[in-house]
Amino acid sequence: MAAARLDFEAPDLARFPALVLARAAAEAGGTAPAALNAANEVAVSAFLEGRLDFLGIPVLIDRVMCAHRNAPANDIGDILEADRWARDLALARLEQAARAGT
């Protein structure tokens, strides 16, 4: 049995903008990855509920991350606070968009 061949190429960052956001959060470290994950979970949930279109997912994540003030993640409390903050902001942005009709 011959082994299957796998070819890897650089990702198309224009087609997959969330990869840019994820890399930036990983490079920033601190509370940024927790904030990104929380914003992503809210965005994907809104998409699955029909409240956000697919292309709106990285837009919402980016809006949250632009407002995020990165801080050291010294303990679980710091991470949980970043998670809560990002979820609250993502939900507020979704509500604002719904009221504006966008």
CNS distance restraints for C-alpha pairs under 8 A (distance, minus, plus):
assign (resid  11 and name CA) (resid  16 and name CA) 7.63 0.50 0.50
assign (resid  12 and name CA) (resid  16 and name CA) 6.17 0.50 0.50
assign (resid  13 and name CA) (resid  17 and name CA) 5.36 0.50 0.50
assign (resid  13 and name CA) (resid  19 and name CA) 6.63 0.50 0.50
assign (resid  13 and name CA) (resid  20 and name CA) 6.62 0.50 0.50
assign (resid  16 and name CA) (resid  20 and name CA) 7.74 0.50 0.50
assign (resid  17 and name CA) (resid  21 and name CA) 6.83 0.50 0.50
assign (resid  17 and name CA) (resid  58 and name CA) 6.49 0.50 0.50
assign (resid  18 and name CA) (resid  22 and name CA) 6.10 0.50 0.50
assign (resid  18 and name CA) (resid  58 and name CA) 5.32 0.50 0.50
assign (resid  18 and name CA) (resid  61 and name CA) 7.97 0.50 0.50
assign (resid  19 and name CA) (resid  23 and name CA) 6.07 0.50 0.50
assign (resid  20 and name CA) (resid  24 and name CA) 6.17 0.50 0.50
assign (resid  21 and name CA) (resid  25 and name CA) 6.21 0.50 0.50
assign (resid  21 and name CA) (resid  36 and name CA) 7.84 0.50 0.50
assign (resid  21 and name CA) (resid  61 and name CA) 7.91 0.50 0.50
assign (resid  21 and name CA) (resid  62 and name CA) 6.95 0.50 0.50
assign (resid  22 and name CA) (resid  26 and name CA) 6.14 0.50 0.50
assign (resid  22 and name CA) (resid  33 and name CA) 7.49 0.50 0.50
assign (resid  22 and name CA) (resid  36 and name CA) 7.17 0.50 0.50
assign (resid  23 and name CA) (resid  27 and name CA) 6.07 0.50 0.50
assign (resid  24 and name CA) (resid  28 and name CA) 6.05 0.50 0.50
assign (resid  25 and name CA) (resid  29 and name CA) 6.10 0.50 0.50
assign (resid  25 and name CA) (resid  32 and name CA) 5.01 0.50 0.50
assign (resid  25 and name CA) (resid  33 and name CA) 5.07 0.50 0.50
assign (resid  25 and name CA) (resid  36 and name CA) 6.86 0.50 0.50
assign (resid  26 and name CA) (resid  32 and name CA) 7.27 0.50 0.50
assign (resid  26 and name CA) (resid  33 and name CA) 5.96 0.50 0.50
assign (resid  28 and name CA) (resid  32 and name CA) 6.42 0.50 0.50
assign (resid  28 and name CA) (resid  70 and name CA) 7.73 0.50 0.50
assign (resid  29 and name CA) (resid  33 and name CA) 6.42 0.50 0.50
assign (resid  29 and name CA) (resid  72 and name CA) 7.75 0.50 0.50
assign (resid  30 and name CA) (resid  70 and name CA) 6.36 0.50 0.50
assign (resid  30 and name CA) (resid  71 and name CA) 5.48 0.50 0.50
assign (resid  30 and name CA) (resid  72 and name CA) 4.33 0.50 0.50
assign (resid  30 and name CA) (resid  73 and name CA) 4.68 0.50 0.50
assign (resid  31 and name CA) (resid  35 and name CA) 6.30 0.50 0.50
assign (resid  31 and name CA) (resid  70 and name CA) 5.66 0.50 0.50
assign (resid  31 and name CA) (resid  71 and name CA) 5.59 0.50 0.50
assign (resid  31 and name CA) (resid  72 and name CA) 6.14 0.50 0.50
assign (resid  31 and name CA) (resid  73 and name CA) 5.35 0.50 0.50
assign (resid  31 and name CA) (resid  78 and name CA) 7.04 0.50 0.50
assign (resid  31 and name CA) (resid  79 and name CA) 5.82 0.50 0.50
assign (resid  31 and name CA) (resid  82 and name CA) 6.02 0.50 0.50
assign (resid  32 and name CA) (resid  36 and name CA) 6.07 0.50 0.50
assign (resid  32 and name CA) (resid  65 and name CA) 7.64 0.50 0.50
assign (resid  32 and name CA) (resid  68 and name CA) 7.47 0.50 0.50
assign (resid  32 and name CA) (resid  70 and name CA) 5.69 0.50 0.50
assign (resid  32 and name CA) (resid  71 and name CA) 7.71 0.50 0.50
assign (resid  32 and name CA) (resid  82 and name CA) 7.79 0.50 0.50
assign (resid  33 and name CA) (resid  37 and name CA) 6.08 0.50 0.50
assign (resid  34 and name CA) (resid  38 and name CA) 6.18 0.50 0.50
assign (resid  34 and name CA) (resid  79 and name CA) 6.07 0.50 0.50
assign (resid  34 and name CA) (resid  80 and name CA) 7.85 0.50 0.50
assign (resid  34 and name CA) (resid  82 and name CA) 6.22 0.50 0.50
assign (resid  34 and name CA) (resid  83 and name CA) 5.56 0.50 0.50
assign (resid  35 and name CA) (resid  39 and name CA) 6.14 0.50 0.50
assign (resid  35 and name CA) (resid  64 and name CA) 7.89 0.50 0.50
assign (resid  35 and name CA) (resid  65 and name CA) 7.16 0.50 0.50
assign (resid  35 and name CA) (resid  68 and name CA) 7.48 0.50 0.50
assign (resid  35 and name CA) (resid  82 and name CA) 5.39 0.50 0.50
assign (resid  35 and name CA) (resid  83 and name CA) 5.16 0.50 0.50
assign (resid  35 and name CA) (resid  85 and name CA) 7.56 0.50 0.50
assign (resid  35 and name CA) (resid  86 and name CA) 5.18 0.50 0.50
assign (resid  35 and name CA) (resid  87 and name CA) 7.83 0.50 0.50
assign (resid  36 and name CA) (resid  40 and name CA) 6.03 0.50 0.50
assign (resid  36 and name CA) (resid  61 and name CA) 6.62 0.50 0.50
assign (resid  36 and name CA) (resid  64 and name CA) 7.77 0.50 0.50
assign (resid  36 and name CA) (resid  65 and name CA) 6.59 0.50 0.50
assign (resid  36 and name CA) (resid  86 and name CA) 7.52 0.50 0.50
assign (resid  37 and name CA) (resid  41 and name CA) 6.15 0.50 0.50
assign (resid  37 and name CA) (resid  83 and name CA) 7.69 0.50 0.50
assign (resid  38 and name CA) (resid  42 and name CA) 6.35 0.50 0.50
assign (resid  38 and name CA) (resid  83 and name CA) 5.36 0.50 0.50
assign (resid  38 and name CA) (resid  84 and name CA) 7.65 0.50 0.50
assign (resid  38 and name CA) (resid  86 and name CA) 5.88 0.50 0.50
assign (resid  38 and name CA) (resid  87 and name CA) 5.52 0.50 0.50
assign (resid  39 and name CA) (resid  43 and name CA) 6.10 0.50 0.50
assign (resid  39 and name CA) (resid  60 and name CA) 7.36 0.50 0.50
assign (resid  39 and name CA) (resid  61 and name CA) 5.32 0.50 0.50
assign (resid  39 and name CA) (resid  64 and name CA) 6.67 0.50 0.50
assign (resid  39 and name CA) (resid  86 and name CA) 5.63 0.50 0.50
assign (resid  39 and name CA) (resid  87 and name CA) 5.67 0.50 0.50
assign (resid  39 and name CA) (resid  90 and name CA) 5.81 0.50 0.50
assign (resid  40 and name CA) (resid  44 and name CA) 5.98 0.50 0.50
assign (resid  40 and name CA) (resid  57 and name CA) 7.16 0.50 0.50
assign (resid  40 and name CA) (resid  58 and name CA) 7.85 0.50 0.50
assign (resid  40 and name CA) (resid  61 and name CA) 5.95 0.50 0.50
assign (resid  41 and name CA) (resid  45 and name CA) 6.03 0.50 0.50
assign (resid  42 and name CA) (resid  46 and name CA) 6.14 0.50 0.50
assign (resid  42 and name CA) (resid  87 and name CA) 6.38 0.50 0.50
assign (resid  42 and name CA) (resid  90 and name CA) 6.56 0.50 0.50
assign (resid  42 and name CA) (resid  91 and name CA) 7.00 0.50 0.50
assign (resid  43 and name CA) (resid  47 and name CA) 6.19 0.50 0.50
assign (resid  43 and name CA) (resid  52 and name CA) 7.28 0.50 0.50
assign (resid  43 and name CA) (resid  56 and name CA) 7.80 0.50 0.50
assign (resid  43 and name CA) (resid  57 and name CA) 5.21 0.50 0.50
assign (resid  43 and name CA) (resid  60 and name CA) 6.58 0.50 0.50
assign (resid  43 and name CA) (resid  61 and name CA) 7.11 0.50 0.50
assign (resid  43 and name CA) (resid  90 and name CA) 7.39 0.50 0.50
assign (resid  44 and name CA) (resid  48 and name CA) 6.17 0.50 0.50
assign (resid  44 and name CA) (resid  57 and name CA) 6.48 0.50 0.50
assign (resid  45 and name CA) (resid  49 and name CA) 6.19 0.50 0.50
assign (resid  46 and name CA) (resid  50 and name CA) 6.21 0.50 0.50
assign (resid  46 and name CA) (resid  51 and name CA) 4.99 0.50 0.50
assign (resid  46 and name CA) (resid  52 and name CA) 5.41 0.50 0.50
assign (resid  47 and name CA) (resid  51 and name CA) 5.64 0.50 0.50
assign (resid  47 and name CA) (resid  52 and name CA) 4.51 0.50 0.50
assign (resid  47 and name CA) (resid  53 and name CA) 5.71 0.50 0.50
assign (resid  47 and name CA) (resid  54 and name CA) 6.22 0.50 0.50
assign (resid  47 and name CA) (resid  57 and name CA) 7.33 0.50 0.50
assign (resid  48 and name CA) (resid  52 and name CA) 7.95 0.50 0.50
assign (resid  52 and name CA) (resid  56 and name CA) 5.97 0.50 0.50
assign (resid  52 and name CA) (resid  57 and name CA) 7.18 0.50 0.50
assign (resid  53 and name CA) (resid  57 and name CA) 7.10 0.50 0.50
assign (resid  55 and name CA) (resid  59 and name CA) 7.13 0.50 0.50
assign (resid  56 and name CA) (resid  60 and name CA) 6.06 0.50 0.50
assign (resid  57 and name CA) (resid  61 and name CA) 6.34 0.50 0.50
assign (resid  58 and name CA) (resid  62 and name CA) 5.92 0.50 0.50
assign (resid  59 and name CA) (resid  63 and name CA) 6.28 0.50 0.50
assign (resid  60 and name CA) (resid  64 and name CA) 6.37 0.50 0.50
assign (resid  60 and name CA) (resid  90 and name CA) 6.76 0.50 0.50
assign (resid  60 and name CA) (resid  93 and name CA) 7.54 0.50 0.50
assign (resid  60 and name CA) (resid  94 and name CA) 7.96 0.50 0.50
assign (resid  61 and name CA) (resid  65 and name CA) 6.13 0.50 0.50
assign (resid  61 and name CA) (resid  90 and name CA) 7.54 0.50 0.50
assign (resid  62 and name CA) (resid  66 and name CA) 5.97 0.50 0.50
assign (resid  63 and name CA) (resid  67 and name CA) 6.53 0.50 0.50
assign (resid  64 and name CA) (resid  68 and name CA) 6.20 0.50 0.50
assign (resid  64 and name CA) (resid  86 and name CA) 6.41 0.50 0.50
assign (resid  64 and name CA) (resid  89 and name CA) 6.56 0.50 0.50
assign (resid  64 and name CA) (resid  90 and name CA) 6.21 0.50 0.50
assign (resid  68 and name CA) (resid  86 and name CA) 7.65 0.50 0.50
assign (resid  72 and name CA) (resid  78 and name CA) 7.60 0.50 0.50
assign (resid  73 and name CA) (resid  78 and name CA) 5.31 0.50 0.50
assign (resid  73 and name CA) (resid  79 and name CA) 5.97 0.50 0.50
assign (resid  74 and name CA) (resid  78 and name CA) 6.44 0.50 0.50
assign (resid  75 and name CA) (resid  79 and name CA) 6.88 0.50 0.50
assign (resid  76 and name CA) (resid  80 and name CA) 6.09 0.50 0.50
assign (resid  77 and name CA) (resid  81 and name CA) 6.04 0.50 0.50
assign (resid  78 and name CA) (resid  82 and name CA) 6.27 0.50 0.50
assign (resid  79 and name CA) (resid  83 and name CA) 6.15 0.50 0.50
assign (resid  80 and name CA) (resid  84 and name CA) 6.12 0.50 0.50
assign (resid  81 and name CA) (resid  85 and name CA) 6.03 0.50 0.50
assign (resid  82 and name CA) (resid  86 and name CA) 6.06 0.50 0.50
assign (resid  83 and name CA) (resid  87 and name CA) 6.15 0.50 0.50
assign (resid  84 and name CA) (resid  88 and name CA) 6.10 0.50 0.50
assign (resid  85 and name CA) (resid  89 and name CA) 6.18 0.50 0.50
assign (resid  86 and name CA) (resid  90 and name CA) 5.99 0.50 0.50
assign (resid  87 and name CA) (resid  91 and name CA) 6.08 0.50 0.50
assign (resid  88 and name CA) (resid  92 and name CA) 6.13 0.50 0.50
assign (resid  89 and name CA) (resid  93 and name CA) 6.11 0.50 0.50
assign (resid  90 and name CA) (resid  94 and name CA) 6.21 0.50 0.50
assign (resid  91 and name CA) (resid  95 and name CA) 6.23 0.50 0.50
assign (resid  92 and name CA) (resid  96 and name CA) 6.16 0.50 0.50
assign (resid  93 and name CA) (resid  97 and name CA) 6.14 0.50 0.50
assign (resid  94 and name CA) (resid  98 and name CA) 6.18 0.50 0.50
assign (resid  95 and name CA) (resid  99 and name CA) 6.19 0.50 0.50
assign (resid  96 and name CA) (resid 100 and name CA) 6.15 0.50 0.50
assign (resid  97 and name CA) (resid 101 and name CA) 6.03 0.50 0.50
assign (resid  97 and name CA) (resid 102 and name CA) 5.19 0.50 0.50
assign (resid  98 and name CA) (resid 102 and name CA) 6.09 0.50 0.50
